[in-house]
Amino acid sequence: MPSYFVIKRHLLILAVLLTAFAVTTQAAVVAYWPFDADPNNVQGNATFDGTLVGGAVISGEETAVGSGALKIDTNSSSGSTSVKIDPSPFVGVESAFSVTGWFRFTDISGDGSKSRVFVLETDNYLVSYGGRSALNGDGQVEMGEWYMDGTSDVSGPFVDPNSWHHFALVYNANDGYARHYFDGELRDWYAVTVGDDLDATNWLNIGDYRDGNGGRNWDGYIDDVAVYDVSLTDDQVAALAAKTSTPEDVDSILQTAAWNLFPDTGTLHVLPGAGLSWEAPADVATPTYNVLLSTASDMSGAVEIASGISETTTTLPANLTKGAVYYWRVDTIGGTASEVELFTAYEELVAWWTFDTDLNLTNTYGSSDYDGEAIGGAVVSTEDVKIGTAALKIDDDTSSANLVTIANSPIVGMQDAYTISAWYKYSDISSNGSDARNFVCEIGPNFTGGFGIREAGTPLAKRGQVYVNKTGTDFYNDPADGPVVDDDEWHHFALVWDGSTESGGTAVKYYHDGVLFYSAEMGAGYLPSADVFNIGDYRGGNGDRNWDGYIDDMAVYDIVLTPDQVSALAAEIRNPLTVLEVLQLTPTNLKPDGARIDFADSGQGTWDAPEDMVEPRYDVYLSADPNMVNDVMTLATAQAETSIDLPALTSETTYYWRVDATAAAGGDTYESVVASFTTSGTPLGLIAYWPFDVDPNNVQGNADLDGTLVGSAVVSAEDVAVGAGALKIDDDTVAANYVDVANTVLLGEAPYRNTVVAWYKYEDIAGDGSDARNFVWETDTTWALSFGISAEIGPDPNRVAEWYYDHSGAPFSRLTPVGDGPNVQDDSWHHVAMVFDYYNDTIEYYHDGALYDLDETEDLPINMAPTGFHIGNHRAGDGARAWDGYIDEVAVYDVALTSFQVSQLVCNPAVTPDNVLAVRKTYADFDDDGDVDIDDLQALAASWLTANANADFDCSGIVDLVEFSEMGENWMP
C-alpha cells in the first residue's frame, strides 16, 4: 500500500494542475438577512430563514440600510431576544468566509443593558461579534469583541450609543489570515495557520450569544447581516460600509490591490519591485485597462503607467519620489473605474540627528518637521564625542527633565517597518545620582519603540532593554538578560521593527554593538500611532527616566536595516546615510546562525543590487583570511549576475567573502561588508553500533562509546530482531535498568546531520506492570535525541510512539496529543529511524521503514549540551521511564540516511547498520550512475511482482506499483 507521503505528493501534483484551470471566484452570498420585512434569508435558501425569539421584532423606526432593521429591546435581566438561524450558514464554507452587518447600540427603554452584548455568535463561539458595555464610565460600548475559530481580539474601539456602525469579519484558511474591519477600515489583522479551517457549527444567533438564553443579549438595532463563502477584499468591505454596494452586488466592484505593500490604509510603503493588481469586473466580457498614477488625491495630472492592457497586474515605475504620497486608479475601458487608492513611497533614511553643531538640535537629514527642541539642560557639547564634532550631553540630577523632544514623531506613517539606531554612553557626569531607569529614546504616548538601561541581573549591572508595543502586544526583553552597559563606555544599539509582511514572522530585532542580541515574533501587524519622539527620556518626557551621559548620531529609517547594515554602523565604517549603500550578502545553504555550510555541496553566494546604480557589475572575492589580504581568490570580475556558485572548499575551514559593485559606465564602487561561513567537517559515517549480540559494547572500535549494563539489564538470546542477541530489560516500574553510554554520541557532524536507528519490542515480560512512558533511548543530560512510547489514555488504551529533537532551544517533538504517534503493538518488533538534516532543513521520522512524519524547518544544530546516551531509559536514568521488553541493533550516524536506506534496514536481511551506507542513496538508481533512467526501468521490470528485497521500497514483500511510483518521483532528476 502506498505510504501517506507518496499519496500526498500525487495529490499535490493534481492540485497544481487543477489550480492552473481555476477561475476567479466572485463573492457568493450564502445568506442575507436585510430585516426589511421579516427575519428571512432573501437569497432563496429557506433553510437559513431566521426565527424571531422572545421580543425581537422587525421595525422601521431605525434603519441603516433599506426599510427595516432588527429591533431588540432588552434590559439587564430579560430573557432571550434574538433571531435564530438553524442550521448554521457556515457549513460548507469553512476554508474562507466573511460576515458583515450594521449595528446600533441603544438602551432603547433606558432600563440598562447586559455587561456584554452580542451582535451575533455561533455555537462554540466559532464566529462571534459583540462588545462590552460602559467600560469607560460614559455609557459607551467597547465594540469589536470578536472571535474566529480561535483567533480573537477584545480591544474595542469604544462607540457612542445611538450611532450606526458597520463591521466585517473575514477569514481565510487558504492564505492564513483573519481580519476585522470597523466602519470600512481594516482594524485587526492576524495570521492563522494555513489549512486551519473553521470547525463545525450548528446554529447562528443574531442578537444574542451562543447559548441563546438572553445572558448577553443585544440592546438596540441590527441590520443587513450577510454571510459569504469567500474572503471579501478591502474594497468590497469599504463599499458595503459606504453603502455604495449591498451584499447582493458587492462582487461588481473592481477589486484593486497592491503587492509588496502593507495593508494599513493611508500609510502604505512601497518597497522595491512593488506592483498593483486587480480583479476582472463581472460585467465586462473581455476587459482591458488603463492604470493611472498621480500625486494628487483628485487624480489631477495623472499619468498612465499602463494603457490598454488585458493583464490584471502592472508594476510601479522605479523612479518614485521617496517620501511622496501617490494615488492610483484602474479604469476598465468600456466599463467602471476602481476606487482611488493611495500609498507612500519609502524614504529609507527619515531623520538623522548628528548633534554636531550648537546652533540648535536640527535634524541633519530629512524634513524640518523632525527638528528637535532642547528641554532643560540638554545641550550639544564637544567634551565627549563618538562620531563627528559633538554629541548630545544630558547631565541629569534625577529630578528635572532634560531631553530633546521631536513633537512630530518620525515614526508616524511608517508603523509597518522602521529602524532606530544610535550611539550612547552612560555617565553620571556630576556624580549626583541617576534615575533608576535611563532612556536613550522612546516613542510616545504608547512606547511604540524605545531603548534604555536599568539595573538587573546577577551580578547586578546596568543592562540594555528595548520596547515595542503593537496594538496591545508588548515586547521587551528581560532586563536580567540584557547586555551589560559599561559606565563611561560608548555603545551602539539598533531597534528594528518589521511588521510589513502578511506572513508574520520575526517582527522585532534588537542589536547591541553590532550583534543581534534578541529577536521576537509578534506576528504581522502595524504599530499604533506615535505622537512624539523623545531623545534622552522616556515617553512621558518628565525627567522620571532621564538619560545621564551622552548620545550621538541617532537615526530613524522607515525600512528594515539588515544585519550587515547594522554591523557597518556599529563598526563605524558607514554613517546613517551611506550605510544604505552597503551590499547585502545573503549566502544560500547557510543556516540562521550564519556559521555553517555543507562543503560537499559547495553552496552559493547571493547579494542585493545596490540602490540607484545603473547596470551594476560585481567583483567577488573569497579568502580564509578575515582581513581579506592574504590568499584572496577572485571568484568573479565585472559579472552582471547577483549570485555565484562557490568553488570546492576545504572542510572545517572558515571563509570570508566580499562583493564590490560598480556601474557599467563607471563611477563609485559600493563595497559589501565582509561575511563569513564555516564549512562542515568530513563525516565519520557510522559513529556507534550496539548490536547486543554478545555484550553492550560499540562494535565500531571507539571504546569511549561502549555501554555499561545498569541494574538487571542483560544481553539475551531469548528474543532477537537481528543477529544472535538483544538487550533485555524486565522492568518493574521502580528499578533503573538500562545501558549507560557515558560519552556523547554527537561526534563529527552529528550536531548538524545525524541518524539514529533501532529495533524495539515492547513487552511486560514479568507481568508486573510498566511505566507510563518507556524510552528506547534518550541523551543525557538533555533530550537532544529521544525516542520512546507512551501509554495513551482512553477507552482502549494502547502505546504510541513519541520522539524529540532539541535543537538549541527550539525542540521538535511528537508528544501531544499522544495519539499522533503510530500504534505500537505489544510483543511485536518494530523499527525506528530518526533523521536530522540541518543543511536541508528537514527532520524525518520513519516507523517500520515508512516515512511517518516530516518537519521542514530552519532551525539550529542539535543542542550540544548532552554528555551521555541512555539506551532503555530516559535522560535521568532513574527508572521512572524505563523500557520493558527488548531492544536490538541501535546505531548512530553523522550522516542522513535516505528513505531507501532506511527501508532496506527493515526489508533486506542482508542490510545492517554497518553496511547500509553502501546501499544506493536514491531509490531506483539500480546501476548507481546518478540518474534514474531507462536502464533502471528495465532493472525494475526484471524484478516486477517478485520478492526482490533490493527493489522493494515499502517492505511489502513484492515489487509493484508503489515501487513504480517511487521511480517516477526520482525519474531523470
BADO-806334 format. One line per field, with one value per residue (C-alpha): y, z, x. Coordinates in steps of 0.25 Angstrom, whole numbers. Layout:
<recs>
c2 <- [Y, ...]
c3 <- [Z, ...]
c1 <- [X, ...]
</recs>
This chain:
<recs>
c2 <- [0, 14, 22, 34, 43, 36, 39, 53, 56, 51, 59, 72, 70, 68, 81, 89, 84, 88, 101, 104, 104, 111, 124, 136, 133, 145, 148, 138, 142, 129, 136, 151, 156, 170, 171, 180, 172, 159, 151, 142, 140, 147, 138, 128, 117, 115, 106, 119, 127, 133, 131, 142, 139, 146, 161, 162, 170, 175, 190, 202, 212, 212, 206, 206, 201, 199, 200, 192, 186, 176, 183, 176, 184, 177, 180, 174, 163, 160, 146, 143, 152, 149, 143, 128, 122, 107, 101, 109, 116, 114, 99, 97, 110, 106, 110, 124, 133, 147, 152, 167, 175, 188, 190, 202, 200, 207, 205, 207, 207, 213, 201, 197, 186, 174, 176, 168, 170, 161, 165, 150, 137, 123, 111, 109, 124, 120, 132, 144, 159, 167, 177, 180, 192, 204, 201, 215, 221, 229, 219, 215, 201, 195, 188, 179, 167, 157, 142, 134, 119, 122, 136, 147, 162, 169, 183, 191, 202, 210, 214, 225, 220, 223, 223, 213, 205, 195, 182, 171, 158, 152, 138, 131, 118, 116, 128, 129, 141, 147, 161, 170, 183, 194, 205, 200, 201, 189, 190, 176, 166, 153, 141, 128, 114, 111, 99, 102, 102, 106, 95, 90, 100, 96, 109, 124, 134, 149, 158, 148, 139, 125, 119, 128, 129, 144, 145, 154, 160, 171, 185, 193, 190, 181, 182, 176, 164, 155, 142, 140, 128, 136, 146, 160, 169, 183, 190, 181, 184, 199, 199, 192, 202, 214, 208, 208, 193, 183, 169, 164, 173, 175, 165, 176, 185, 185, 179, 186, 182, 185, 175, 178, 188, 186, 187, 199, 209, 222, 219, 208, 208, 203, 194, 192, 183, 187, 185, 187, 177, 176, 166, 166, 173, 164, 172, 173, 160, 163, 175, 184, 194, 208, 209, 224, 229, 243, 251, 258, 252, 256, 249, 262, 262, 247, 239, 225, 215, 204, 207, 197, 185, 172, 167, 170, 173, 184, 188, 202, 211, 211, 226, 229, 240, 235, 240, 245, 240, 234, 232, 221, 216, 206, 209, 198, 202, 202, 199, 204, 211, 206, 213, 223, 216, 222, 219, 225, 223, 219, 229, 220, 230, 239, 246, 247, 255, 257, 266, 273, 287, 296, 305, 296, 282, 281, 268, 267, 259, 259, 268, 280, 275, 265, 276, 275, 284, 284, 283, 286, 285, 277, 283, 280, 278, 275, 269, 255, 251, 237, 242, 255, 268, 268, 260, 262, 264, 261, 263, 259, 261, 251, 262, 271, 268, 269, 263, 266, 265, 264, 267, 261, 247, 242, 228, 234, 228, 216, 207, 195, 196, 204, 204, 213, 214, 222, 222, 225, 226, 225, 234, 240, 253, 261, 249, 254, 241, 236, 231, 216, 215, 223, 224, 227, 229, 225, 228, 233, 232, 217, 212, 208, 207, 211, 207, 209, 203, 198, 191, 176, 162, 155, 161, 174, 183, 193, 185, 189, 188, 190, 192, 191, 192, 186, 189, 183, 173, 177, 173, 176, 167, 162, 173, 162, 156, 169, 173, 179, 194, 199, 212, 223, 214, 217, 206, 205, 200, 197, 194, 188, 186, 178, 176, 179, 165, 157, 144, 149, 144, 151, 165, 171, 170, 177, 179, 183, 187, 182, 168, 162, 161, 158, 155, 152, 148, 158, 153, 162, 175, 190, 199, 209, 224, 231, 246, 249, 244, 247, 246, 245, 242, 232, 235, 243, 253, 258, 254, 242, 233, 243, 239, 243, 244, 245, 241, 243, 240, 236, 232, 227, 219, 215, 202, 189, 190, 177, 171, 175, 190, 190, 184, 194, 205, 199, 197, 212, 208, 214, 226, 226, 231, 223, 210, 209, 206, 194, 182, 171, 158, 146, 133, 121, 107, 115, 113, 124, 125, 129, 120, 106, 102, 87, 88, 75, 83, 96, 105, 119, 133, 144, 159, 170, 180, 194, 205, 215, 208, 206, 193, 189, 180, 171, 167, 155, 151, 139, 137, 129, 142, 150, 163, 159, 161, 148, 137, 144, 137, 145, 138, 148, 160, 170, 160, 165, 154, 155, 141, 132, 117, 115, 106, 93, 96, 91, 84, 90, 104, 118, 126, 141, 148, 161, 167, 180, 187, 198, 203, 198, 213, 214, 223, 220, 206, 200, 190, 180, 176, 164, 152, 138, 124, 111, 98, 85, 74, 61, 52, 40, 32, 21, 27, 15, 2, -7, -20, -26, -40, -42, -30, -15, -10, -2, -10, 1, 2, 14, 9, 22, 19, 5, 3, -1, -10, -4, -11, -24, -20, -32, -37, -49, -58, -61, -51, -44, -36, -37, -46, -54, -46, -33, -24, -30, -21, -27, -14, -13, 2, 5, 0, 6, -4, 1, 2, 15, 21, 31, 40, 48, 41, 55, 53, 58, 65, 59, 72, 76, 64, 51, 38, 28, 15, 3, -9, -10, -19, -15, -26, -26, -38, -41, -36, -27, -14, -4, 11, 20, 25, 15, 21, 13, 24, 38, 47, 51, 61, 67, 61, 65, 52, 44, 32, 24, 20, 25, 19, 26, 29, 25, 14, 5, 8, 5, 10, 20, 25, 39, 45, 58, 67, 79, 88, 99, 102, 100, 86, 78, 67, 58, 56, 64, 58, 45, 39, 46, 35, 21, 10, 1, -14, -22, -33, -29, -24, -10, -2, 13, 23, 38, 47, 61, 69, 83, 86, 83, 88, 74, 65, 52, 40, 26, 15, 1, 6, 16, 31, 35, 50, 61, 74, 85, 95, 105, 103, 101, 90, 79, 84, 81, 80, 65, 58, 43, 34, 24, 12, 7, 19, 34, 44, 44, 29, 27, 16, 25, 23, 10, 1, -12, -22, -24, -14, -18, -12, 2, 11, 26, 33, 47, 46, 46, 32, 33, 27, 16, 12, 13, 3, -6, -8, -13, -20, -26, -36, -34, -19, -16, -3, -5, -7, 1, 13, 5, 4, 13, 26, 29, 18, 12, 16, 2, 4, 15, 24, 36, 36, 29, 26, 15, 5, 6, 4, -9, -14, -11, -18, -30, -30, -28, -35, -42, -42, -35, -28, -19, -13, -14, 1, -1, -14, -20, -33, -30, -20, -14, 0, 6, 4, 8, 21, 24, 22, 33, 42, 41, 40, 47, 57]
c3 <- [0, -4, 8, 12, 7, -7, -8, -3, -14, -25, -19, -19, -33, -36, -28, -36, -49, -45, -40, -54, -59, -48, -50, -41, -31, -29, -15, -13, -3, 5, 13, 14, 25, 21, 32, 23, 25, 33, 38, 26, 17, 3, -4, -7, 2, 12, 21, 26, 29, 43, 55, 64, 78, 90, 88, 75, 64, 51, 52, 42, 53, 52, 40, 34, 20, 14, 20, 33, 44, 55, 68, 81, 94, 106, 120, 129, 134, 121, 115, 101, 90, 77, 63, 62, 49, 50, 43, 42, 29, 32, 28, 15, 16, 26, 18, 14, 19, 22, 31, 30, 36, 43, 58, 66, 81, 88, 102, 96, 109, 118, 127, 126, 117, 119, 122, 109, 97, 85, 70, 66, 71, 66, 76, 82, 78, 66, 59, 68, 69, 81, 91, 106, 111, 119, 121, 121, 130, 119, 115, 103, 98, 94, 81, 73, 83, 72, 70, 58, 61, 72, 67, 75, 79, 90, 89, 85, 79, 88, 80, 84, 87, 77, 65, 53, 51, 41, 43, 35, 39, 28, 30, 20, 24, 10, 11, 26, 32, 40, 38, 46, 39, 46, 39, 26, 30, 34, 49, 53, 44, 50, 44, 45, 42, 27, 26, 39, 34, 43, 52, 50, 55, 57, 58, 58, 68, 63, 75, 86, 89, 86, 97, 93, 107, 108, 116, 107, 99, 89, 92, 80, 65, 55, 40, 27, 33, 22, 21, 9, 4, 0, 7, 4, 0, 6, -6, -4, 11, 9, -2, 8, 19, 10, 5, -9, -10, -4, 0, -13, -23, -16, -26, -36, -30, -38, -28, -27, -18, -17, -14, -6, 2, 16, 17, 27, 19, 16, 21, 11, 8, -6, -6, -18, -28, -23, -33, -34, -37, -38, -41, -55, -53, -54, -65, -76, -84, -89, -81, -84, -74, -73, -60, -55, -44, -38, -27, -25, -17, -28, -39, -46, -54, -54, -63, -70, -65, -73, -85, -92, -85, -83, -71, -57, -52, -54, -48, -42, -48, -42, -41, -30, -21, -7, 3, -7, -5, -18, -23, -33, -40, -50, -62, -69, -83, -87, -72, -58, -51, -38, -24, -23, -14, -8, -3, 2, -5, 5, 9, 15, 24, 30, 41, 45, 57, 57, 69, 62, 64, 75, 66, 70, 70, 55, 48, 39, 28, 25, 28, 37, 44, 51, 57, 72, 83, 95, 109, 122, 122, 109, 101, 89, 94, 89, 102, 99, 85, 78, 63, 57, 65, 76, 83, 92, 106, 117, 132, 140, 154, 156, 158, 145, 131, 122, 108, 93, 88, 74, 74, 61, 62, 50, 53, 48, 35, 35, 46, 37, 37, 44, 50, 61, 63, 72, 80, 95, 107, 121, 131, 144, 139, 152, 162, 167, 164, 153, 151, 153, 138, 128, 114, 101, 94, 94, 85, 92, 96, 96, 95, 81, 81, 91, 97, 111, 122, 136, 147, 147, 147, 155, 157, 158, 146, 136, 125, 111, 109, 97, 96, 85, 86, 75, 77, 91, 89, 97, 95, 104, 107, 121, 127, 134, 121, 114, 110, 121, 119, 124, 131, 123, 110, 97, 92, 79, 79, 67, 69, 56, 55, 43, 42, 27, 22, 24, 27, 41, 46, 54, 55, 66, 65, 75, 72, 82, 78, 64, 68, 68, 83, 83, 73, 76, 68, 69, 57, 45, 48, 49, 61, 68, 65, 70, 74, 80, 80, 92, 92, 105, 113, 112, 106, 118, 116, 130, 135, 143, 134, 129, 122, 129, 119, 104, 92, 77, 63, 65, 52, 48, 36, 30, 25, 32, 33, 30, 40, 30, 31, 46, 47, 38, 46, 59, 53, 49, 34, 29, 34, 35, 20, 13, 21, 11, 0, 7, -2, 5, 5, 6, 4, 2, 8, 21, 34, 42, 51, 39, 42, 35, 20, 15, 8, 0, -7, -8, -7, -14, -10, -14, -11, -14, -25, -19, -20, -31, -38, -53, -59, -47, -49, -38, -33, -24, -14, -5, 5, 18, 23, 32, 27, 12, 10, 8, -1, -7, -18, -29, -32, -42, -49, -55, -55, -56, -48, -33, -30, -31, -29, -18, -23, -16, -2, 9, 21, 35, 30, 32, 19, 17, 5, -1, -13, -19, -29, -40, -50, -64, -68, -57, -44, -29, -24, -14, -5, 3, 18, 19, 22, 27, 28, 33, 25, 30, 34, 27, 32, 41, 35, 46, 59, 68, 67, 78, 72, 86, 81, 92, 101, 101, 94, 82, 71, 63, 70, 79, 93, 98, 93, 100, 108, 123, 128, 139, 148, 143, 128, 121, 107, 104, 92, 96, 87, 76, 63, 56, 60, 72, 83, 88, 100, 110, 121, 130, 137, 150, 149, 161, 158, 148, 137, 124, 117, 120, 109, 117, 106, 96, 82, 75, 69, 56, 48, 57, 63, 48, 41, 48, 48, 60, 57, 65, 66, 79, 84, 96, 105, 120, 122, 136, 136, 147, 140, 132, 134, 127, 118, 113, 106, 95, 96, 101, 102, 116, 121, 111, 102, 89, 83, 89, 85, 93, 95, 104, 109, 103, 112, 106, 106, 98, 104, 95, 94, 83, 79, 83, 79, 81, 75, 83, 74, 83, 90, 78, 81, 71, 76, 74, 88, 89, 87, 90, 79, 68, 68, 62, 70, 76, 77, 89, 87, 73, 67, 61, 54, 57, 50, 53, 43, 45, 33, 37, 23, 16, 27, 30, 42, 37, 46, 40, 46, 41, 29, 24, 26, 37, 40, 33, 38, 29, 38, 38, 52, 59, 61, 71, 85, 89, 104, 105, 111, 110, 104, 111, 103, 110, 119, 119, 122, 137, 137, 150, 145, 145, 130, 127, 115, 117, 107, 96, 88, 77, 66, 72, 63, 62, 49, 46, 32, 28, 23, 11, 11, 3, 12, 24, 17, 13, 28, 30, 17, 13, 23, 17, 20, 35, 41, 38, 23, 20, 15, 4, -1, -12, -7, -18, -20, -34, -38, -39, -47, -38, -50, -43, -52, -51, -66, -76, -71, -57, -63, -69, -56, -49, -59, -57, -42, -45, -36, -29, -15, -18, -5, -13, -21, -10, -5, 4, 10, 5, 0, -14, -25, -30, -33, -21, -26, -40, -34, -26, -38, -45, -33, -36, -51, -58, -47]
c1 <- [0, 6, 11, 4, 15, 14, -1, 1, 11, 2, -10, -1, 2, -13, -16, -6, -12, -26, -21, -16, -30, -37, -45, -46, -58, -67, -73, -84, -95, -98, -109, -114, -124, -127, -138, -147, -160, -156, -145, -143, -132, -134, -124, -135, -130, -141, -132, -125, -138, -138, -148, -151, -149, -155, -158, -149, -157, -155, -156, -156, -153, -137, -130, -116, -120, -134, -147, -145, -136, -136, -140, -136, -141, -135, -130, -120, -130, -139, -139, -134, -138, -131, -132, -128, -123, -123, -115, -103, -100, -85, -86, -78, -70, -60, -48, -52, -64, -68, -79, -83, -94, -99, -101, -106, -105, -116, -122, -136, -144, -134, -134, -120, -113, -105, -90, -87, -95, -94, -98, -96, -90, -90, -90, -76, -73, -66, -71, -75, -76, -80, -76, -74, -83, -80, -65, -61, -71, -78, -88, -80, -79, -65, -69, -60, -60, -59, -55, -52, -48, -38, -34, -39, -38, -45, -38, -50, -52, -62, -74, -84, -99, -109, -99, -99, -86, -82, -74, -68, -61, -52, -46, -37, -30, -25, -16, -15, -21, -33, -37, -47, -52, -59, -67, -60, -46, -36, -34, -29, -20, -16, -8, -15, -9, -11, -21, -28, -42, -54, -58, -73, -84, -99, -106, -105, -111, -113, -115, -110, -98, -96, -106, -117, -123, -122, -110, -103, -114, -112, -119, -123, -123, -116, -117, -113, -105, -99, -90, -81, -73, -61, -52, -56, -46, -43, -50, -62, -63, -61, -72, -82, -79, -80, -94, -89, -91, -100, -97, -104, -96, -83, -76, -78, -67, -54, -44, -31, -19, -4, 6, 19, 10, 6, -10, -10, -19, -13, 1, 5, 20, 25, 37, 46, 39, 25, 13, -2, -13, -28, -39, -47, -60, -72, -80, -69, -66, -52, -48, -35, -30, -23, -15, -13, -4, -4, 2, -12, -24, -33, -24, -21, -9, -9, 0, -4, 6, -1, -10, -20, -14, -22, -14, -19, -5, 5, 18, 20, 31, 45, 46, 36, 40, 44, 34, 24, 9, 3, -11, -15, -27, -31, -41, -48, -49, -64, -67, -65, -53, -48, -47, -35, -24, -12, 2, 14, 28, 38, 49, 59, 66, 55, 63, 77, 82, 97, 98, 110, 106, 102, 93, 81, 77, 73, 71, 82, 75, 60, 48, 50, 37, 47, 56, 58, 55, 64, 57, 64, 79, 81, 92, 101, 115, 129, 134, 131, 128, 127, 124, 127, 130, 120, 109, 97, 100, 90, 95, 83, 80, 68, 58, 58, 54, 66, 63, 61, 47, 42, 28, 25, 29, 37, 30, 17, 12, 22, 17, 19, 35, 45, 59, 65, 80, 89, 102, 101, 110, 104, 112, 107, 114, 112, 113, 99, 92, 83, 69, 67, 64, 70, 65, 73, 60, 45, 33, 20, 10, 10, 25, 23, 38, 49, 62, 68, 76, 73, 80, 77, 83, 93, 103, 95, 99, 93, 87, 81, 66, 57, 42, 32, 16, 8, -7, -7, 4, 16, 31, 42, 54, 56, 66, 73, 77, 81, 95, 104, 106, 119, 120, 127, 128, 121, 111, 103, 89, 79, 64, 57, 43, 37, 22, 22, 19, 5, 13, 17, 30, 41, 36, 46, 61, 70, 85, 95, 109, 106, 102, 88, 84, 69, 59, 44, 32, 20, 13, 9, 2, 5, 8, -1, 0, 12, 11, 25, 39, 47, 63, 69, 56, 44, 31, 26, 37, 36, 50, 46, 54, 65, 78, 90, 102, 104, 96, 101, 98, 83, 76, 62, 59, 46, 52, 57, 72, 79, 90, 101, 96, 95, 109, 114, 108, 114, 128, 128, 131, 118, 109, 94, 93, 104, 100, 89, 99, 104, 102, 94, 101, 91, 99, 90, 92, 95, 87, 81, 93, 101, 113, 111, 111, 112, 125, 121, 110, 119, 107, 104, 106, 96, 94, 84, 87, 91, 80, 81, 93, 91, 95, 104, 116, 121, 135, 134, 146, 148, 159, 162, 168, 158, 165, 163, 178, 185, 182, 170, 163, 155, 143, 137, 141, 130, 119, 105, 98, 96, 99, 111, 114, 125, 136, 140, 144, 153, 145, 145, 150, 145, 144, 142, 136, 133, 126, 129, 119, 122, 113, 115, 118, 128, 127, 128, 129, 120, 127, 119, 123, 132, 123, 128, 123, 130, 130, 125, 135, 137, 126, 130, 119, 115, 118, 114, 107, 102, 97, 95, 99, 109, 111, 106, 119, 120, 126, 131, 144, 142, 143, 138, 124, 124, 111, 110, 99, 91, 82, 77, 78, 85, 89, 80, 77, 63, 56, 64, 61, 75, 87, 90, 85, 77, 76, 66, 60, 50, 45, 37, 33, 43, 57, 67, 70, 77, 90, 98, 108, 115, 120, 112, 109, 108, 122, 127, 116, 105, 100, 97, 93, 90, 82, 78, 72, 68, 59, 50, 39, 30, 26, 23, 32, 29, 14, 17, 13, 21, 24, 14, 25, 36, 49, 57, 67, 70, 82, 88, 86, 76, 66, 74, 71, 60, 50, 40, 26, 15, 2, -10, -22, -35, -46, -36, -22, -10, 4, 8, 22, 27, 40, 48, 59, 64, 72, 77, 64, 55, 50, 43, 34, 22, 17, 3, -7, -1, -9, -1, 9, 8, 1, 12, 7, 11, 20, 23, 37, 37, 48, 50, 59, 60, 68, 72, 78, 82, 87, 74, 65, 58, 54, 49, 43, 42, 34, 35, 42, 32, 33, 23, 26, 33, 37, 43, 50, 61, 66, 79, 88, 85, 87, 101, 98, 97, 108, 103, 94, 84, 78, 66, 63, 61, 72, 70, 74, 66, 56, 44, 42, 50, 48, 40, 44, 55, 64, 73, 82, 84, 93, 96, 102, 106, 100, 86, 81, 72, 58, 62, 74, 64, 54, 66, 69, 55, 53, 66, 72, 86, 86, 90, 95, 109, 107, 95, 103, 108, 93, 90, 84, 73, 63, 62, 76, 79, 92, 97, 100, 94, 81, 68, 66, 62, 73, 67, 53, 58, 64, 51, 43, 52, 48, 33, 24, 35, 40, 54, 58, 67, 56, 45, 43, 31, 35, 22, 29, 27, 31, 18, 12, 18, 32, 28, 22, 35, 43, 34, 37, 52, 51, 63, 66]
</recs>
